[in-house]
Each structure stands twice: as structure tokens, then as C-alpha cells.
Amino acid sequence: MNGERNVSIMEKKRLGSNIFIYPMPVTLLGVNIKQKPNFMTLGWISRVNASPPMVGCGVGKHHYTPLGIAENKTFSVNFPSAEMVEKVDYCGIVSGKNVDKSKIFDIFYGELKTAPLIKECPLSIECRLVNLVENPTNNFYIGEIVSSYIDEQCLTDGKPDIKKLNPLLLTMPDNRYWTVGEYVGDAWNIGKTHK
């Protein structure tokens, strides 16, 4: 074969443009609206800046939660464990316009005083709004992380341990919840063995 590799190429199927990023972390976006805590389930979130640390959240304009972000210029992002899946899904089914979600969780406040945080979530972060990008159907909120709070038992060597956090993940368009799989290697290290 003169050094040529026999490579079998699988056919690709075109899915179109409405594709989602796999997987998405499932979070609970927290805001105060008229001084009352409200939470919505959110999968469209990502870290978007290193220093200062920032996160971005894509939120449908039709949701109730944007009113709280506009009112206070703050929000929280709470990372629930898989054991919380029923409450988390409920917060995505009902709207704070019609249902008082302030009593679903034990709530505390951090430095910002207007971004409700959830005690039951193993990891919570509070953010100050720094930018808003308006899109046709969803607004993209960029918040600077002011502080974060984690259950001590979810740390290993002082760092968050994903297995101990046991976070929920979301896939769309099949709309299913998942948990994390197995460890496969160290980032910025395992590739050093590639030749």
C-alpha cells in the first residue's frame, strides 16, 4: 500500500441549521422580580471571558425572567445535581408569571443581595450584568461572576469535582436529561503523546 492507509469514511447526513451544542449544562437562572425570587431552567449557558470571569446566558424574550434581570442588573446561575431533576424540570414547565417559585428551594443571597442563590444546588454563582445582546427570539445576557459558592463535599484537592457535583446535562431536540460519563484523560496533557 506504499504507506497509504485504508480509511473507511462514513456518510454524513445533513441536519440543517437548527442544531444544538452537545451536551448543555442544566442550570437554574435566578432573579428577583419585584423583590420576589424566581427561577427558570436554563441550558443555553457558557463561560465567555477569562478575566474578568464572565458567563453568557441565552434566554427567550417571552420568558418572565428577563424582567428581573432588567430590574436589578443581576442574576444567579445555580447548578443542580441529578437528584434535583423533578424540581428542575418543574421550573422549566411553569412560568413565574403564573406560579410562585420562591418557595421551591431554600434560598440565600451573596454579595449582590439581589441575585437569589439555591442552597440545595451544589454550585451557585452570582453575576452582575455587563452586557445584553438582543437577538430575534432570545436575548444573550453576559454577566461578570462576582462570587461562587460550592458544597465543601463537592471539592477534591480544593477544586470542584464533576463526579461529586453530579450535574444534569441536556440534549436537544430529543429533550432528555443525562449525567456525566467517565473520565478519559487530562486536558492540555493527553495530546502530548500524539505523533
N, C-alpha and C positions, 0 to 999 in steps of 0.2 A: 504493500500500500504506500510505500515511499513516505512514511511519516504522516500520511493523511489519516484523520480519524473518521470512523464511520459513525456519523451522528444522525440519529433519528429525530426529525423535527415534527412535533405535534402541531396539528392545525389549531389556529386561534379562531375564536368566534367573536364577532363584533357585537358589543353590548350597547353601543351608543354613548351619549354624553352624560346621562344621569347615573353616574357610578359613585359609590361611596368609598371612603378610606377604611381599610380593614386593619384591626378592629378599632372601634371607637370606645374610649373610656366612658362609662356611665357615671354621671355626676348629678348632684342636686345643686342647682343655682339658687342662691338665697338672696332675697332683697327685703327691705322694709317698704311697705306701701301704706301710706297714711299711718305710720308708726306701728304697723302690724306685720310680723314676719310672714313671708310667703316663700314657697319652694316649688321649683319646676324641675322635672327630669330633663337632663341635657346630655347629648352625646357629641355635639359639634363643638369641641374644645381642643385647644392646643397651646403649648408653650410657644411664644412668638418672639421673645427677646431674651438675651442672656443677662445684660447689665444695663439698666436695672432689670430685674426679672419681671417678665410680663406674660400674661395669658390672653388668648383671644377666644371669644365665645360667639358662635353664630346662633341667633335667636330669631324665630319667626316674628314678624311685626304684629301678627294677630294675637300673640300671647299677652297675658296680663303683666308678666314680669318686667317688660321694658318700662312700664310706668314707675316702678320702684327704682330702677337704675337712673332714670331721668330725674326723679325726685331727690335722690341722695348722692348720686355720682359715686356710689359704692355697690359692691356685691360680694358674695362669698361663693366659693366653689368647694363643695363637700363631696368626698369620695367614699361612697358607701361600700360595705362588704357584701359579698354574695348572700349572706344570711338576711339582708335587708330587702331582698328583691321585691317582695309584695308591696311594702310601703313605697319603695322607689317607683315601681310601676304605677301605683295609685296616683302618685304626684304628677305623673305624665298623662294620666287619663282625665283627671278633673282639673278645672281651672279655678284659680284663686278668685276670679270674678264671682263665682257661684258657691265655692266651698272654702271654709276657713281651714287652711292647712297649718295654722300656727300651733296647733296642739298635737300634731302627729309625732313630733320629735322633742327631745329635751334640747333647749336652745341656750347658747351663751353668746356673748359679744366679746370681741377682742379690742384692739387699739382703735378701730374706726367707729365703734359704737352704733353704726347704722347698717352693718352687714351681718345678718344673723348666721351663726355657725351651729352645726349639729353635733351634739356630744356623742351620739351613737356612731357617727362616721369615724373610722379610724384615722382619717386625714382630712383636714379642712384648711382652706386658705382664704384670707380676706384681701380684697383688691379695691384699689381706688381707680375709678375710671379715668383714662388718659386720652382715649380716642374712640370715636364712633365712625364706622364706615357704613353708610346707608347703601343697601343693595335692593333690587326689585322686590324680593319677598322676605329677606332676612336682614337684620342689622348685625354687624360684626362689632362687638364691644371689646376693646382692648383695655385691660386693667393691669396696673402695676401691683405686684404682690407686696403687700405691706407686712404681713406676717403669716406664719403657718403653724398648725397645731396637730400633733400626732400622738396616738396612744403609745405609751412607752413600750408596751409589749410587742409593738409592730416594728421595733428597731432591731437591727443586727449590726454590731460594731458602730453604733451611733447613726446609722443610715436607715432610711425606710426599706423594709424587706417586702417585696411584692407578694411573696407567698403568705406572709403573716397578715398583710393588708387584705388579701383575698378579694381583690376588686372585681366589680362587674364589668363586662365588656359587651358591646352591642354590635350586631351586624345588621345591615340594611341592604337590600329591601326585604329580606326574609323576616326582619324584626324579631331577632332572637337574642337572648342574653347568654353569655358564656363566662367562664372563669379562665384564668391564665393557665398555660400549659407548662411544659418542662423547661428548665434551664438548658441552653445549648452552647454557651460559650461567653467569653468576656469581650465586650465591645472595645474597639481600638487595640485589640491584642490578638485575637484568634486569627485575623487576617495576615499576621506577620509570618505565618507558616506557609502561606500560599506562594507557589513558584510559577 
